[in-house]
Amino acid sequence: EIERCRSECQWERIPELVKQLSAKLIANDDMAELLLGESKLEQFLKENALKQNSSPRGPQPKLTEVRKHLTAALDRGNLKPEFLQEANLIMAKLNYVEGDYKEALNTYARVGVDDLQLAAVPPYRLRMIAEAYSTKGLCLEKLPISSSASNLHVDREQEIVTCYEKAGDIALLYLQEIERVINANIQNRSPKPGPTAHEQELGFFLETGLQRAHVLYFKNGNLTRGVGRFRELLRAVETRTTQNLRMTIARQLAEILLRGMCEQSYWNPLEDPPHQSPLDDPLRKGSNTKNYALSRRPRVYTGENIFCPQENTEEALLLLLISESMANRDAV
């Protein structure tokens, strides 16, 4: 039940469930500290929404409580390795919220975010890993680079974008998994059904992971990768939570295809992007191909008879039709 509440972000139910857990097993005190720390942090973020360009607010009484819970769970060292990782991921998130970006990055380095498993884990764990990559990207953006060497700046920019791309991919996987679980619960007529899928909220960190990579690509003059990222997001199997995002992306991509691309610079969604493109800033350094792999990726639409546009106007028209169809479906 606790796992389900964590996966479905029902944070207000956690304290009561922790009481029941503590009454049964005294040895689970450290687990109780972890769960209370996590639920109080998430409740704080629900009441004090973070924004992309605003700085975190620094220490606050409610956050001091969160730190006490997490420190107690970590210091005693009784947690199993996977829960120790989770406590550290929550602590790093707390460090970001309090504005301590360097300590957040140090924590992610200790945990080894890139080594965390995506296979055979509950949905809430996917959300935690997606948020970790997103938070790491945010921290790297906030901290100035120590050297003025241009190649280091390029490397830092690529590291940041890769964090957001991984965050977005794992966020899509999480949303697909949680929708599948919720739908299964509804079909099985579970005595305690979870919230319907449309009540699932993205939250600041998942939303940043899904939206920040293409923004940075366009800002850095890499339209080729920006267009590629839009297409990747649109090819992922849809969930109710991502409908509005998909409509926005479809319209934005249609605009780019019509305004910024001609037949000569166009490549279709199933082709590899060109190594050099007139769309991109000629002074930009870096590759147009993806430089990372994940052990588990979000499901994408596949099939023998899937239509693939062959020119920019064709793809733009298709995108606008998809966007209109989604808007009409919501209206109905």
N, C-alpha and C positions, 0 to 999 in steps of 0.2 A: 504493500500500500504506500509506503514511504517512497519507494522507487517510482511508482506511478505519479505521485504528487510532484516529485522532483522533475520528472520528464514533462509533465503537463503544466509546470510552473504554478502549482497551487500552493504558494508559500504560506498563506494564512493558516493552512491546515497542519503544517509541520510541527509547531510547538505542542499541540495536543497529542499528535502521534508519538512525539519524542517522550512525552510523559508516560504514555503506555509502554513504550520500549524500555524506559529506565526502570519502571516498576517490575518488569519481567527479568531484566538482565543487568545486574550491577556492573558487570565487566564492560558494558557498552557505553560507559560514561563519556569516553573520548569521542565515540561516534555521535553521541548526543550533542557534544560541544560543536562538532563539525556541522551538524544539521542545523543547529540553532544559529551558528555564525552565518551560514549560507542564507537561511531564510530571512534573518534580520537585514542582511546586506541587500537582498533582492527586494524586500519590502521598502527599504530606504530608497532604492533606485526607482521603485514604482511611484513613490511619493515625491521624489526630487529628480525629475527626468534630466539626464545629461543631454547636452547638445554638442554638435560637431565642433564648433569654433569657440566654445566657452571653456574656460579653465575650471578644473575641479575645485571644490570649495575649501579643501583642507579639513583638519580634524573636526568632528562633531560628536556630541554625546552618544548618539545612536551608533556611530561608527566605532567609537571607543569600546562599546559593548561587543561589537562584532569582533574587534581585534582580541579582546579578552577570551572570547570563546575559541577562536582559531588558535591563539597562542597556547591555551590550555590543551587543546587537542594535539598540537604539534610537539609541545615540550615533553609530554609524558612518554611519547614514542610507542604507544601501545597499538596504534592503528595498523591495519594490514597495509602492505605497500600501495595497493591501488587507492585506498582511502587517504593515505598519506599524500599521494600525488594530488588528489582532489582538494585536500586542505590547503596545499601549497598554491594550487590554481586559484582558489578563492582568495587566498591572502594576496596574491599578485594583483588580482582584480581590485581588492580593497586598496592596495598601494596606489594603483592608478587613480581611483576615485579621490584619494587624499592628495594626489599630485606628486607622489614620490615615484617618478617614472623609472629612475635608475634602479631602485630596489625591486620594482616590478620586473624589470628585464633580468636582474640577477636571479630572481626566483624562477623565472621561466628557463634560464640557463641551467639552474640546478635540477629542475624537473626533467629537462630534456624534452621539450614540447614535440619536436620532430620524431621522437621515438615512441610517442603515445599510440597505443593500438586503436584502430577504428573498427576492427572486425570483432564480432561477438561481444559487443558492449551494449548496455541499455541506452535508450535514446538520450536520457539526461547527460550521459557522459559525452555523447557527440556534441551536444550543445555547449558543454564546458570547454571542449577542445576548440570548437569554432570560435567561441568568445575569447579564448586564450590567444589565438592567432590574431584576432581583431584588435585586442588590447595591446599585444606586442607591436603591431603596426602603428597604433596610435602613440605609444610610448616612443618609438623610433622617430616618428614625425615631430614629436615635441622636443626631443633632445638634439642640440646642435652637434654637428659632426666636428671632431677635434682637428681635422686637417683640411687644408684648402685644395688638396690635390683633386683634379677633376674626376679621375678614375674612381676615387673613393666615393665621390658624390654619386656617380652612376651606380656603383655597387650598392650604396645605401638606398637609393631610389628603387632599385630592383628588389632589394630585400623587403622593403616596405610593401611594394605592390604584391609581391609573392605572398606575404603574410595575409593580405586582404583577399587574394584569390583563393588561398587555402581556406580561409575563414568562410568565404562565400560558398565554396564547394561543399564543405562539411555542414554548413548551415542548411543548404538545400537537402543534403542527405538526412539531417536531423528532422527537418520538416516533413519529408516524405515518410520517414519511419514513424514519427509520432502520429501522423494522419492515418497511416495504416493500422497502428495499434488502436487508436480511438475508434476507427470504423469497425475493427474486429470486435471491440467491446460492445458497440451498439448492436451489431449483428447477433452477438451471443446473448444479448439482453442481460448484460452484467447487472447484478443487483445494485451496484454502485457505479453507474456510468460516469465517465469523465465528461468534461465540457465538450460541446460540439466543436468540430475542427475549426470553424470560423472564429471561435473565441481565442484561439492561440495567437499570442502577440509576438512580434519579432523582438522588440526591445532594442535599445540603443546599439549594443555591441554586434548583434546579428545583422541589424540593418546596415551598420557601417561596413561590415564584412561584405555584404551583398552589393553595396553601392559605391564604395570608395575606390576600388581598383580601376574601373573604367574612367572615373573622374580624373584620377592621376594620370592615366594614359593620355587622355585628351589634353590635360594641362601641360604634360611634358612633350607634346607634339607627336605622340605615337598613335595616330588615328587607326592604323592597321590593327594594332593589338586592342585598341578600344572597341572597334567594330567586332573583332573576334570574341572579346569578352561578352559583349551584348548577345552575340549569337549563342555562346555557351549557356548563358543564363536562360535564354528562351527555349533552348533544346531540352532542358531538364524537365522531367515530368512535373506537371503543374500541381500545386497544392492550393487550398483556399487562402492560406496565409500570404502567398506570394502573388495573388491575382492583381492587386493594384500595382505592385512593382512591375509585373510583366506588361501591363497596359502602358505604363509610363515608358518603359524601355522600348517597347515596340514602336511607340510614336517617335521617340528620340532617334532610334536607329533609322526609321523611315525618313526622317528629316535629314540626317547625315547622308544617307544614300542618294537622296534627290538633290541636295544642295552642294555636297562636297565630293561626290564621286561621279565619274563618267564611265562609259562602257569600257574604255581602255584600262582604267585603274580598278575595275571590278573583278572580284574573284568570288565564286559561289561558295555557299556555306560548307560544302563537303570537300573543298580543295584546301591545300595548305596555303597560308598567306604568302604573298611575294616577299622576298628578302629585302628588296628595296621598292618603295612605292612613292609616287608623286604626292600622295596624301600626307606623308610624314615630313617633319622638320628635317631638312638635309643635314643640319648640324648635330642631330640627335645621335647618341651612341647607344648600342644595345641591339638585341635580337628581336625578331618578330615571332619567334616560336616560344612555347611554354618551356620553362626550365625546371619544372618540378613534377613529381608524380605522387599520387596518394594510393595507399593500399586499398582504399574503397572509395568509390566515386558515386555521386548522385545518379539515379536512373535517368536515362534520356529516351526520347521518343525514337523508336526504331521500327523498321518494317520494310517489306519489299516494294511497296507502292507509294512510299512517301514522296511527295512532290518536292523538287529542289529547283528554286529559281535560277535562271541563267543570265539575268541582267539586272542592273540596279533598279530600274523602274518596276520590273516584275516583282522583285523582293519587297520594295517599298509598298506596292499595292497590296501584296499578301499580308504584310505587317499591319497595315491600316485596317484591312478586313478582319484580321484576328483581333485587333484591339477593339473594333466596333462590336464584334460578336461577343467578346467578354463583357463589354459595357452593357449591351442589351440583355445578356444572360443575368447579370446582377440586377438590372431594372425589373426583370420578370420575377 
